């Protein structure tokens, strides 16, 4: 495993391919393995395309107009490719710390959303802004499929958002939020955390 990174973005091109490495999403050792996983494994390709877009977005903030345009176009290309192939729609430079885990496709992350390390995100999840405010998702939280987290909401460390929930309130650490609108319905235990 790589050392824990301090930035929310890769600083070198090669880091894009291993920035979100975990037991769940291991980085292949060879370039051929990386290319194969980018093509056939959406949980690897979604994080890699996202980090490549982010890397070139950062690079586009240079003085040279030609480089700004070239890197900006590369950033847009990788972001659009991710939207088409994996259904992952997020900002050019998302505030997502290393180790995010996308389990399935079709995730929308608004630009101001902050996601800490080790967060599990399942399919058809939306992080949306409301009145200029966006969600904050703390370490190791799990956001189950078909759920929405809208506005100035904090999902605490190790918390679970149940499938289909619409979260408009804060979810404390190690609590479960479920329902429409979501309410706190229980505590996270070792048994219900592992799904």
Order of alpha helices (4+ residues) and beta strands (2+ residues): alpha-alpha-alpha-beta-beta-beta-beta-beta-beta-beta-beta-beta-beta-beta-beta-beta-beta-beta-alpha
